[in-house]
Amino acid sequence: MKIGFIGLGFMGKPLLNGVVNSGMTDSARDIWTYDTDSDLLAATGKELGVTAAASAGDLISACDVIVMCLKPNVTKIVLEAEKDSFTSDKVMISIAAGVSLDTYAQILGADRKIVRVMPNRPAMVGDGVTLISYGTSVQDDDKNLAKKIFSSVGSVYELDERLMNAGVALTGSSPAYVFMFIEAMADAAIEQGIPSDIALTLAAQAVRGSAHMVIETGISPQELIKAVCSPGGTTIEAVKVLEEEHLHNSIAKAMSACTKRAVELSKN
């Protein structure tokens, strides 16, 4: 089996690293790469021992699974140009935001094996979340392989494609909300005299630890909030202010706006 990655940008390179380190193929040489940046392509091949393809077409012809790590408009251009190489035995996986399975099927053919995925930025550090949907021709073995590829950089969850736009707000864009929360806490701590490097680390660690509690304990966030808020204590005073400032409603409105924009982009 040969796996190919087209595009070595912010998501392509970390994903490539994850697959190489997972030992998914018999040899790193069975993993092919292509990028228009020839220097990056050569350096990656030398660093990881993978095969650098001379063109996107050469990679597609040689590989059994092709992972398209490109922007939506570039993805469509490449697929249109190389659609004859995407035979029915190959699996095409794309991370392009907002491009539907039907759109890919219209380009490549309804009988092609097409997988749509949406990883998020924390995949860059091996702790991402990937949402995944499958075209009608994708078989169980293909599904397992696709999940294995993205499991190398985090967790993978299957999602009905009709929910993908809402998934953008929940996992794809949400790291930005969390970064804003971390920044706000760190800035407030700095104003109160805590050194900036310590403030940022402590704020980020608090978010990471809290998220871990939700996942590992199975206790609802509301119950965890109650557990932290002692009557007459410090935490409850902070929570009161956040409630007064409508934090919950602000996040809900932000996610709604994000989903609405995702729908607009999908239609375009």
C-alpha atoms as an extended CHARMM CRD file, in Angstrom:
* protein
*
       268  EXT
         1         1  MET       CA              0.0000000000        0.0000000000        0.0000000000  PROA      1               0.0000000000
         2         2  LYS       CA              1.1810000000        3.4860000000       -0.8780000000  PROA      2               0.0000000000
         3         3  ILE       CA             -0.1910000000        6.6410000000        0.7510000000  PROA      3               0.0000000000
         4         4  GLY       CA              0.2830000000       10.0300000000       -0.8790000000  PROA      4               0.0000000000
         5         5  PHE       CA              0.0490000000       13.5420000000        0.5530000000  PROA      5               0.0000000000
         6         6  ILE       CA             -0.4880000000       16.4980000000       -1.7660000000  PROA      6               0.0000000000
         7         7  GLY       CA              0.3040000000       19.7100000000        0.0920000000  PROA      7               0.0000000000
         8         8  LEU       CA              2.7760000000       20.0850000000        2.9600000000  PROA      8               0.0000000000
         9         9  GLY       CA              1.3090000000       23.1270000000        4.6580000000  PROA      9               0.0000000000
        10        10  PHE       CA              0.0200000000       23.7020000000        8.1940000000  PROA      10              0.0000000000
        11        11  MET       CA             -1.9390000000       20.4480000000        8.1960000000  PROA      11              0.0000000000
        12        12  GLY       CA             -0.2090000000       18.3380000000        5.5490000000  PROA      12              0.0000000000
        13        13  LYS       CA              3.2100000000       18.2310000000        7.2020000000  PROA      13              0.0000000000
        14        14  PRO       CA              1.9970000000       17.3420000000       10.7410000000  PROA      14              0.0000000000
        15        15  LEU       CA             -0.2870000000       14.6820000000        9.2830000000  PROA      15              0.0000000000
        16        16  LEU       CA              2.5830000000       13.2830000000        7.2530000000  PROA      16              0.0000000000
        17        17  ASN       CA              4.7380000000       13.1700000000       10.3910000000  PROA      17              0.0000000000
        18        18  GLY       CA              2.0040000000       11.3350000000       12.2560000000  PROA      18              0.0000000000
        19        19  VAL       CA              1.5970000000        8.6880000000        9.5700000000  PROA      19              0.0000000000
        20        20  VAL       CA              5.3600000000        8.1400000000        9.2360000000  PROA      20              0.0000000000
        21        21  ASN       CA              5.7490000000        7.7610000000       13.0040000000  PROA      21              0.0000000000
        22        22  SER       CA              2.7640000000        5.4020000000       13.2340000000  PROA      22              0.0000000000
        23        23  GLY       CA              4.4960000000        2.7470000000       11.1280000000  PROA      23              0.0000000000
        24        24  MET       CA              1.3700000000        2.3820000000        9.0220000000  PROA      24              0.0000000000
        25        25  THR       CA              3.3390000000        1.3750000000        5.9360000000  PROA      25              0.0000000000
        26        26  ASP       CA              6.0980000000       -1.2050000000        5.5460000000  PROA      26              0.0000000000
        27        27  SER       CA              8.5610000000        1.5440000000        4.6800000000  PROA      27              0.0000000000
        28        28  ALA       CA              8.6340000000        5.3420000000        4.7340000000  PROA      28              0.0000000000
        29        29  ARG       CA              9.3740000000        5.1030000000        1.0010000000  PROA      29              0.0000000000
        30        30  ASP       CA              5.7940000000        3.8470000000        0.5660000000  PROA      30              0.0000000000
        31        31  ILE       CA              4.6080000000        7.2900000000        1.6160000000  PROA      31              0.0000000000
        32        32  TRP       CA              4.6580000000        9.7900000000       -1.2450000000  PROA      32              0.0000000000
        33        33  THR       CA              4.5580000000       13.5670000000       -1.0580000000  PROA      33              0.0000000000
        34        34  TYR       CA              4.1110000000       16.4510000000       -3.4450000000  PROA      34              0.0000000000
        35        35  ASP       CA              4.1720000000       20.2090000000       -2.9550000000  PROA      35              0.0000000000
        36        36  THR       CA              4.7170000000       23.0970000000       -5.3660000000  PROA      36              0.0000000000
        37        37  ASP       CA              7.4460000000       24.3440000000       -3.0050000000  PROA      37              0.0000000000
        38        38  SER       CA             10.2960000000       22.2300000000       -4.3610000000  PROA      38              0.0000000000
        39        39  ASP       CA             12.6630000000       23.1530000000       -1.5240000000  PROA      39              0.0000000000
        40        40  LEU       CA             10.1270000000       22.0970000000        1.1070000000  PROA      40              0.0000000000
        41        41  LEU       CA              9.4040000000       18.9160000000       -0.8270000000  PROA      41              0.0000000000
        42        42  ALA       CA             13.0770000000       17.9690000000       -1.0360000000  PROA      42              0.0000000000
        43        43  ALA       CA             13.7610000000       18.8310000000        2.6060000000  PROA      43              0.0000000000
        44        44  THR       CA             10.7720000000       16.7680000000        3.7640000000  PROA      44              0.0000000000
        45        45  GLY       CA             11.8810000000       13.7910000000        1.7070000000  PROA      45              0.0000000000
        46        46  LYS       CA             15.3600000000       13.9750000000        3.1990000000  PROA      46              0.0000000000
        47        47  GLU       CA             14.0650000000       14.4790000000        6.7580000000  PROA      47              0.0000000000
        48        48  LEU       CA             11.4950000000       11.6750000000        6.8150000000  PROA      48              0.0000000000
        49        49  GLY       CA             12.7700000000        9.3080000000        4.1430000000  PROA      49              0.0000000000
        50        50  VAL       CA              9.5390000000        9.5530000000        2.1560000000  PROA      50              0.0000000000
        51        51  THR       CA              9.2660000000        9.5940000000       -1.6350000000  PROA      51              0.0000000000
        52        52  ALA       CA              9.0870000000       13.0350000000       -3.2490000000  PROA      52              0.0000000000
        53        53  ALA       CA              6.9360000000       12.9090000000       -6.3850000000  PROA      53              0.0000000000
        54        54  ALA       CA              7.7830000000       14.9390000000       -9.4610000000  PROA      54              0.0000000000
        55        55  SER       CA              4.1660000000       16.0270000000       -9.8700000000  PROA      55              0.0000000000
        56        56  ALA       CA              0.7080000000       15.6430000000       -8.3760000000  PROA      56              0.0000000000
        57        57  GLY       CA             -0.2030000000       13.3940000000      -11.2900000000  PROA      57              0.0000000000
        58        58  ASP       CA              2.7330000000       11.0570000000      -10.6300000000  PROA      58              0.0000000000
        59        59  LEU       CA              1.7370000000       10.7710000000       -6.9790000000  PROA      59              0.0000000000
        60        60  ILE       CA             -1.9010000000       10.0320000000       -7.7730000000  PROA      60              0.0000000000
        61        61  SER       CA             -0.9560000000        7.3730000000      -10.3070000000  PROA      61              0.0000000000
        62        62  ALA       CA              1.4260000000        5.6570000000       -7.8840000000  PROA      62              0.0000000000
        63        63  CYS       CA             -0.6170000000        5.7410000000       -4.6660000000  PROA      63              0.0000000000
        64        64  ASP       CA             -3.5700000000        3.7460000000       -3.3710000000  PROA      64              0.0000000000
        65        65  VAL       CA             -4.6990000000        6.4690000000       -0.9630000000  PROA      65              0.0000000000
        66        66  ILE       CA             -4.3430000000       10.1630000000       -1.7820000000  PROA      66              0.0000000000
        67        67  VAL       CA             -4.7330000000       12.7660000000        0.9660000000  PROA      67              0.0000000000
        68        68  MET       CA             -5.4230000000       16.2270000000       -0.4360000000  PROA      68              0.0000000000
        69        69  CYS       CA             -4.1460000000       18.8120000000        2.0600000000  PROA      69              0.0000000000
        70        70  LEU       CA             -4.9990000000       21.8540000000       -0.0380000000  PROA      70              0.0000000000
        71        71  LYS       CA             -7.3100000000       24.8590000000        0.0270000000  PROA      71              0.0000000000
        72        72  PRO       CA            -10.7340000000       24.2720000000       -1.5500000000  PROA      72              0.0000000000
        73        73  ASN       CA            -10.0950000000       26.1350000000       -4.8090000000  PROA      73              0.0000000000
        74        74  VAL       CA             -6.7190000000       24.4690000000       -5.3240000000  PROA      74              0.0000000000
        75        75  THR       CA             -8.1830000000       21.0560000000       -4.4860000000  PROA      75              0.0000000000
        76        76  LYS       CA            -10.7730000000       21.4260000000       -7.2460000000  PROA      76              0.0000000000
        77        77  ILE       CA             -8.1430000000       22.5280000000       -9.7660000000  PROA      77              0.0000000000
        78        78  VAL       CA             -5.9320000000       19.5280000000       -9.0320000000  PROA      78              0.0000000000
        79        79  LEU       CA             -8.8410000000       17.0790000000       -9.1350000000  PROA      79              0.0000000000
        80        80  GLU       CA            -10.1210000000       18.4660000000      -12.4330000000  PROA      80              0.0000000000
        81        81  ALA       CA             -6.6580000000       18.2120000000      -13.9690000000  PROA      81              0.0000000000
        82        82  GLU       CA             -5.9410000000       14.6910000000      -12.6880000000  PROA      82              0.0000000000
        83        83  LYS       CA             -9.4230000000       13.1280000000      -12.5430000000  PROA      83              0.0000000000
        84        84  ASP       CA             -8.5360000000       10.4120000000      -15.0550000000  PROA      84              0.0000000000
        85        85  SER       CA             -5.8580000000        9.1260000000      -12.6620000000  PROA      85              0.0000000000
        86        86  PHE       CA             -8.3710000000        8.6920000000       -9.8440000000  PROA      86              0.0000000000
        87        87  THR       CA             -9.4740000000        5.1990000000      -10.7630000000  PROA      87              0.0000000000
        88        88  SER       CA            -12.2280000000        3.4410000000       -8.8070000000  PROA      88              0.0000000000
        89        89  ASP       CA             -9.7430000000        1.4200000000       -6.7110000000  PROA      89              0.0000000000
        90        90  LYS       CA             -8.1220000000        4.5330000000       -5.2130000000  PROA      90              0.0000000000
        91        91  VAL       CA             -9.2810000000        6.3910000000       -2.0950000000  PROA      91              0.0000000000
        92        92  MET       CA             -9.3560000000       10.1980000000       -2.2430000000  PROA      92              0.0000000000
        93        93  ILE       CA             -9.3380000000       11.9760000000        1.1200000000  PROA      93              0.0000000000
        94        94  SER       CA             -9.7110000000       15.7530000000        1.2770000000  PROA      94              0.0000000000
        95        95  ILE       CA             -9.4040000000       18.2210000000        4.1530000000  PROA      95              0.0000000000
        96        96  ALA       CA            -10.7840000000       21.1300000000        2.0920000000  PROA      96              0.0000000000
        97        97  ALA       CA            -13.3330000000       23.0500000000        4.1530000000  PROA      97              0.0000000000
        98        98  GLY       CA            -16.8170000000       23.4630000000        2.7480000000  PROA      98              0.0000000000
        99        99  VAL       CA            -16.4770000000       21.1590000000       -0.2540000000  PROA      99              0.0000000000
       100       100  SER       CA            -19.1870000000       18.4950000000       -0.2340000000  PROA      100             0.0000000000
       101       101  LEU       CA            -18.9250000000       14.8250000000       -1.1300000000  PROA      101             0.0000000000
       102       102  ASP       CA            -21.3440000000       15.4900000000       -4.0020000000  PROA      102             0.0000000000
       103       103  THR       CA            -18.9980000000       18.1210000000       -5.4410000000  PROA      103             0.0000000000
       104       104  TYR       CA            -16.1140000000       15.6570000000       -5.4340000000  PROA      104             0.0000000000
       105       105  ALA       CA            -18.3390000000       12.9920000000       -7.0020000000  PROA      105             0.0000000000
       106       106  GLN       CA            -19.3090000000       15.3890000000       -9.7800000000  PROA      106             0.0000000000
       107       107  ILE       CA            -15.6200000000       15.9230000000      -10.5810000000  PROA      107             0.0000000000
       108       108  LEU       CA            -14.2850000000       12.3850000000      -10.1800000000  PROA      108             0.0000000000
       109       109  GLY       CA            -17.3530000000       10.2370000000      -10.7990000000  PROA      109             0.0000000000
       110       110  ALA       CA            -20.0980000000        8.8280000000       -8.5900000000  PROA      110             0.0000000000
       111       111  ASP       CA            -18.3490000000        5.4560000000       -8.2430000000  PROA      111             0.0000000000
       112       112  ARG       CA            -15.1410000000        6.9020000000       -6.7930000000  PROA      112             0.0000000000
       113       113  LYS       CA            -14.0690000000        6.3390000000       -3.1910000000  PROA      113             0.0000000000
       114       114  ILE       CA            -14.2800000000        9.7710000000       -1.5860000000  PROA      114             0.0000000000
       115       115  VAL       CA            -13.6790000000       10.7090000000        2.0490000000  PROA      115             0.0000000000
       116       116  ARG       CA            -14.2420000000       14.1680000000        3.4750000000  PROA      116             0.0000000000
       117       117  VAL       CA            -12.4530000000       15.0930000000        6.6930000000  PROA      117             0.0000000000
       118       118  MET       CA            -12.1890000000       18.1530000000        8.8760000000  PROA      118             0.0000000000
       119       119  PRO       CA             -9.1780000000       18.1470000000       11.2090000000  PROA      119             0.0000000000
       120       120  ASN       CA             -8.4930000000       21.0520000000       13.5390000000  PROA      120             0.0000000000
       121       121  ARG       CA             -5.3100000000       22.9360000000       14.3540000000  PROA      121             0.0000000000
       122       122  PRO       CA             -4.3020000000       21.0060000000       17.5030000000  PROA      122             0.0000000000
       123       123  ALA       CA             -3.5430000000       18.1200000000       15.1380000000  PROA      123             0.0000000000
       124       124  MET       CA             -0.2720000000       20.0070000000       14.6540000000  PROA      124             0.0000000000
       125       125  VAL       CA              0.7600000000       18.8380000000       18.1250000000  PROA      125             0.0000000000
       126       126  GLY       CA             -0.8300000000       15.3900000000       17.8930000000  PROA      126             0.0000000000
       127       127  ASP       CA             -3.9060000000       16.2920000000       19.9410000000  PROA      127             0.0000000000
       128       128  GLY       CA             -6.4290000000       17.2250000000       17.2790000000  PROA      128             0.0000000000
       129       129  VAL       CA            -10.0060000000       16.2750000000       16.5430000000  PROA      129             0.0000000000
       130       130  THR       CA            -10.9650000000       15.1050000000       13.0570000000  PROA      130             0.0000000000
       131       131  LEU       CA            -14.5300000000       14.7850000000       11.8070000000  PROA      131             0.0000000000
       132       132  ILE       CA            -14.9690000000       12.3270000000        8.9420000000  PROA      132             0.0000000000
       133       133  SER       CA            -17.7030000000       11.5400000000        6.4010000000  PROA      133             0.0000000000
       134       134  TYR       CA            -17.7110000000        8.9640000000        3.6050000000  PROA      134             0.0000000000
       135       135  GLY       CA            -18.9780000000        8.7650000000        0.0570000000  PROA      135             0.0000000000
       136       136  THR       CA            -21.2970000000        5.9050000000       -0.8880000000  PROA      136             0.0000000000
       137       137  SER       CA            -18.5500000000        3.8710000000       -2.6050000000  PROA      137             0.0000000000
       138       138  VAL       CA            -16.2080000000        3.7890000000        0.3910000000  PROA      138             0.0000000000
       139       139  GLN       CA            -15.8560000000        0.2950000000        1.8580000000  PROA      139             0.0000000000
       140       140  ASP       CA            -15.2850000000       -0.6560000000        5.5080000000  PROA      140             0.0000000000
       141       141  ASP       CA            -11.5720000000       -1.3250000000        4.9430000000  PROA      141             0.0000000000
       142       142  ASP       CA            -11.2180000000        2.1200000000        3.3640000000  PROA      142             0.0000000000
       143       143  LYS       CA            -13.0180000000        3.7120000000        6.3150000000  PROA      143             0.0000000000
       144       144  ASN       CA            -10.7390000000        1.9910000000        8.8050000000  PROA      144             0.0000000000
       145       145  LEU       CA             -7.6690000000        3.1130000000        6.8870000000  PROA      145             0.0000000000
       146       146  ALA       CA             -8.8510000000        6.7250000000        6.7120000000  PROA      146             0.0000000000
       147       147  LYS       CA             -9.5550000000        6.7260000000       10.4540000000  PROA      147             0.0000000000
       148       148  LYS       CA             -6.1410000000        5.2120000000       11.1350000000  PROA      148             0.0000000000
       149       149  ILE       CA             -4.4180000000        7.9660000000        9.1410000000  PROA      149             0.0000000000
       150       150  PHE       CA             -6.0610000000       10.7520000000       11.1300000000  PROA      150             0.0000000000
       151       151  SER       CA             -5.8260000000        8.9030000000       14.4290000000  PROA      151             0.0000000000
       152       152  SER       CA             -2.0730000000        9.4500000000       14.1060000000  PROA      152             0.0000000000
       153       153  VAL       CA             -2.6590000000       13.1190000000       15.0120000000  PROA      153             0.0000000000
       154       154  GLY       CA             -5.5190000000       12.8640000000       17.5090000000  PROA      154             0.0000000000
       155       155  SER       CA             -9.0910000000       11.6220000000       17.8550000000  PROA      155             0.0000000000
       156       156  VAL       CA            -11.4260000000       10.7770000000       14.9650000000  PROA      156             0.0000000000
       157       157  TYR       CA            -15.2180000000       10.8940000000       14.9770000000  PROA      157             0.0000000000
       158       158  GLU       CA            -17.5820000000        9.8990000000       12.1930000000  PROA      158             0.0000000000
       159       159  LEU       CA            -20.2350000000       12.5240000000       11.4530000000  PROA      159             0.0000000000
       160       160  ASP       CA            -23.1380000000       12.6540000000        9.0310000000  PROA      160             0.0000000000
       161       161  GLU       CA            -22.0790000000       15.0670000000        6.3130000000  PROA      161             0.0000000000
       162       162  ARG       CA            -25.1850000000       17.2050000000        6.7710000000  PROA      162             0.0000000000
       163       163  LEU       CA            -23.7560000000       18.1530000000       10.1890000000  PROA      163             0.0000000000
       164       164  MET       CA            -20.3050000000       19.0980000000        8.9170000000  PROA      164             0.0000000000
       165       165  ASN       CA            -21.0510000000       22.8380000000        8.8430000000  PROA      165             0.0000000000
       166       166  ALA       CA            -22.0590000000       22.7470000000       12.5020000000  PROA      166             0.0000000000
       167       167  GLY       CA            -18.9360000000       20.6820000000       13.1150000000  PROA      167             0.0000000000
       168       168  VAL       CA            -16.8520000000       23.5580000000       11.7720000000  PROA      168             0.0000000000
       169       169  ALA       CA            -18.0630000000       25.7340000000       14.6560000000  PROA      169             0.0000000000
       170       170  LEU       CA            -17.6410000000       22.9910000000       17.2360000000  PROA      170             0.0000000000
       171       171  THR       CA            -14.1930000000       21.6340000000       16.3730000000  PROA      171             0.0000000000
       172       172  GLY       CA            -12.6770000000       23.3470000000       13.3360000000  PROA      172             0.0000000000
       173       173  SER       CA            -12.9740000000       26.9680000000       14.4690000000  PROA      173             0.0000000000
       174       174  SER       CA            -13.3230000000       26.4610000000       18.2180000000  PROA      174             0.0000000000
       175       175  PRO       CA             -9.5870000000       26.4760000000       19.0010000000  PROA      175             0.0000000000
       176       176  ALA       CA             -9.7060000000       30.2050000000       18.2030000000  PROA      176             0.0000000000
       177       177  TYR       CA            -12.3510000000       30.7350000000       20.9040000000  PROA      177             0.0000000000
       178       178  VAL       CA            -10.2220000000       28.8310000000       23.3980000000  PROA      178             0.0000000000
       179       179  PHE       CA             -7.0990000000       30.8050000000       22.4340000000  PROA      179             0.0000000000
       180       180  MET       CA             -9.0540000000       34.0120000000       23.0990000000  PROA      180             0.0000000000
       181       181  PHE       CA            -10.1150000000       32.7170000000       26.5270000000  PROA      181             0.0000000000
       182       182  ILE       CA             -6.5390000000       31.7780000000       27.4090000000  PROA      182             0.0000000000
       183       183  GLU       CA             -5.2780000000       35.1650000000       26.2540000000  PROA      183             0.0000000000
       184       184  ALA       CA             -7.9220000000       37.0170000000       28.2660000000  PROA      184             0.0000000000
       185       185  MET       CA             -7.0730000000       35.1210000000       31.4610000000  PROA      185             0.0000000000
       186       186  ALA       CA             -3.3420000000       35.6240000000       30.9320000000  PROA      186             0.0000000000
       187       187  ASP       CA             -3.7380000000       39.3570000000       30.2300000000  PROA      187             0.0000000000
       188       188  ALA       CA             -5.8140000000       39.8350000000       33.3760000000  PROA      188             0.0000000000
       189       189  ALA       CA             -3.2060000000       37.9760000000       35.4330000000  PROA      189             0.0000000000
       190       190  ILE       CA             -0.4170000000       40.1130000000       33.9680000000  PROA      190             0.0000000000
       191       191  GLU       CA             -2.3150000000       43.2570000000       34.9720000000  PROA      191             0.0000000000
       192       192  GLN       CA             -2.4010000000       41.8620000000       38.5110000000  PROA      192             0.0000000000
       193       193  GLY       CA              1.3780000000       41.4480000000       38.5440000000  PROA      193             0.0000000000
       194       194  ILE       CA              2.0360000000       37.8650000000       37.4250000000  PROA      194             0.0000000000
       195       195  PRO       CA              4.9430000000       37.6690000000       34.8960000000  PROA      195             0.0000000000
       196       196  SER       CA              3.6830000000       37.2530000000       31.3230000000  PROA      196             0.0000000000
       197       197  ASP       CA              5.3810000000       33.9360000000       30.5460000000  PROA      197             0.0000000000
       198       198  ILE       CA              4.0910000000       32.3630000000       33.7560000000  PROA      198             0.0000000000
       199       199  ALA       CA              0.6000000000       33.8320000000       33.2590000000  PROA      199             0.0000000000
       200       200  LEU       CA              0.2230000000       32.3780000000       29.7720000000  PROA      200             0.0000000000
       201       201  THR       CA              1.4930000000       28.9540000000       30.8090000000  PROA      201             0.0000000000
       202       202  LEU       CA             -0.7780000000       28.7900000000       33.8420000000  PROA      202             0.0000000000
       203       203  ALA       CA             -3.8260000000       29.8980000000       31.8450000000  PROA      203             0.0000000000
       204       204  ALA       CA             -3.1740000000       27.3220000000       29.1240000000  PROA      204             0.0000000000
       205       205  GLN       CA             -2.5320000000       24.5900000000       31.6830000000  PROA      205             0.0000000000
       206       206  ALA       CA             -5.7910000000       25.4100000000       33.4900000000  PROA      206             0.0000000000
       207       207  VAL       CA             -7.7160000000       25.0000000000       30.2220000000  PROA      207             0.0000000000
       208       208  ARG       CA             -5.9490000000       21.7520000000       29.3590000000  PROA      208             0.0000000000
       209       209  GLY       CA             -6.5120000000       20.2670000000       32.8030000000  PROA      209             0.0000000000
       210       210  SER       CA            -10.1590000000       21.3100000000       32.8760000000  PROA      210             0.0000000000
       211       211  ALA       CA            -10.8030000000       19.7900000000       29.4380000000  PROA      211             0.0000000000
       212       212  HSD       CA             -9.1160000000       16.5850000000       30.5770000000  PROA      212             0.0000000000
       213       213  MET       CA            -11.4570000000       16.4140000000       33.5810000000  PROA      213             0.0000000000
       214       214  VAL       CA            -14.5340000000       16.6820000000       31.3700000000  PROA      214             0.0000000000
       215       215  ILE       CA            -13.3070000000       13.9110000000       29.0740000000  PROA      215             0.0000000000
       216       216  GLU       CA            -11.9560000000       11.5300000000       31.7020000000  PROA      216             0.0000000000
       217       217  THR       CA            -14.5600000000       11.8400000000       34.4450000000  PROA      217             0.0000000000
       218       218  GLY       CA            -17.7060000000       11.9480000000       32.3370000000  PROA      218             0.0000000000
       219       219  ILE       CA            -19.0990000000       14.5050000000       34.7710000000  PROA      219             0.0000000000
       220       220  SER       CA            -21.1310000000       17.2750000000       33.1440000000  PROA      220             0.0000000000
       221       221  PRO       CA            -19.5780000000       20.7610000000       32.9730000000  PROA      221             0.0000000000
       222       222  GLN       CA            -22.4380000000       22.1180000000       35.0780000000  PROA      222             0.0000000000
       223       223  GLU       CA            -21.6820000000       19.6490000000       37.8720000000  PROA      223             0.0000000000
       224       224  LEU       CA            -17.9800000000       20.4540000000       37.6950000000  PROA      224             0.0000000000
       225       225  ILE       CA            -18.7640000000       24.1590000000       37.9460000000  PROA      225             0.0000000000
       226       226  LYS       CA            -20.7900000000       23.5220000000       41.0980000000  PROA      226             0.0000000000
       227       227  ALA       CA            -17.9570000000       21.4610000000       42.5500000000  PROA      227             0.0000000000
       228       228  VAL       CA            -15.4900000000       24.3350000000       42.1270000000  PROA      228             0.0000000000
       229       229  CYS       CA            -17.8520000000       27.0750000000       43.3370000000  PROA      229             0.0000000000
       230       230  SER       CA            -17.8790000000       26.9850000000       47.1350000000  PROA      230             0.0000000000
       231       231  PRO       CA            -20.6400000000       29.1910000000       48.6500000000  PROA      231             0.0000000000
       232       232  GLY       CA            -19.2100000000       32.5780000000       49.5360000000  PROA      232             0.0000000000
       233       233  GLY       CA            -15.8770000000       31.6670000000       47.9150000000  PROA      233             0.0000000000
       234       234  THR       CA            -13.7530000000       33.2530000000       45.2120000000  PROA      234             0.0000000000
       235       235  THR       CA            -14.7930000000       31.1870000000       42.1950000000  PROA      235             0.0000000000
       236       236  ILE       CA            -18.4860000000       31.8710000000       42.5420000000  PROA      236             0.0000000000
       237       237  GLU       CA            -17.8000000000       35.6070000000       42.3620000000  PROA      237             0.0000000000
       238       238  ALA       CA            -16.0210000000       35.1570000000       39.0410000000  PROA      238             0.0000000000
       239       239  VAL       CA            -18.7810000000       32.9050000000       37.6950000000  PROA      239             0.0000000000
       240       240  LYS       CA            -21.4320000000       35.4770000000       38.6320000000  PROA      240             0.0000000000
       241       241  VAL       CA            -19.6430000000       38.0970000000       36.5400000000  PROA      241             0.0000000000
       242       242  LEU       CA            -19.3310000000       35.7350000000       33.5630000000  PROA      242             0.0000000000
       243       243  GLU       CA            -23.0520000000       35.0000000000       33.8060000000  PROA      243             0.0000000000
       244       244  GLU       CA            -23.8660000000       38.7190000000       34.0470000000  PROA      244             0.0000000000
       245       245  GLU       CA            -21.7440000000       39.3390000000       30.9480000000  PROA      245             0.0000000000
       246       246  HSD       CA            -23.6080000000       36.5570000000       29.0980000000  PROA      246             0.0000000000
       247       247  LEU       CA            -20.5750000000       34.3960000000       28.3270000000  PROA      247             0.0000000000
       248       248  HSD       CA            -22.7320000000       31.3830000000       27.4420000000  PROA      248             0.0000000000
       249       249  ASN       CA            -24.8950000000       33.3990000000       25.0580000000  PROA      249             0.0000000000
       250       250  SER       CA            -21.8780000000       35.0690000000       23.4290000000  PROA      250             0.0000000000
       251       251  ILE       CA            -20.3120000000       31.6950000000       22.6310000000  PROA      251             0.0000000000
       252       252  ALA       CA            -23.6100000000       30.3800000000       21.2510000000  PROA      252             0.0000000000
       253       253  LYS       CA            -23.9570000000       33.4390000000       18.9910000000  PROA      253             0.0000000000
       254       254  ALA       CA            -20.3630000000       33.0930000000       17.8280000000  PROA      254             0.0000000000
       255       255  MET       CA            -20.8800000000       29.4400000000       16.9180000000  PROA      255             0.0000000000
       256       256  SER       CA            -24.1000000000       30.2670000000       15.0900000000  PROA      256             0.0000000000
       257       257  ALA       CA            -22.3030000000       32.9220000000       13.0290000000  PROA      257             0.0000000000
       258       258  CYS       CA            -19.5190000000       30.4400000000       12.2720000000  PROA      258             0.0000000000
       259       259  THR       CA            -21.9690000000       27.7770000000       11.0840000000  PROA      259             0.0000000000
       260       260  LYS       CA            -23.8540000000       30.3000000000        8.9530000000  PROA      260             0.0000000000
       261       261  ARG       CA            -20.6310000000       31.2970000000        7.2070000000  PROA      261             0.0000000000
       262       262  ALA       CA            -19.7070000000       27.6380000000        6.6540000000  PROA      262             0.0000000000
       263       263  VAL       CA            -23.0830000000       27.1100000000        4.9440000000  PROA      263             0.0000000000
       264       264  GLU       CA            -22.4570000000       30.1300000000        2.7170000000  PROA      264             0.0000000000
       265       265  LEU       CA            -19.0210000000       28.8610000000        1.7240000000  PROA      265             0.0000000000
       266       266  SER       CA            -20.4240000000       25.4050000000        0.9800000000  PROA      266             0.0000000000
       267       267  LYS       CA            -22.9900000000       26.8820000000       -1.3880000000  PROA      267             0.0000000000
       268       268  ASN       CA            -20.2830000000       28.8380000000       -3.1730000000  PROA      268             0.0000000000
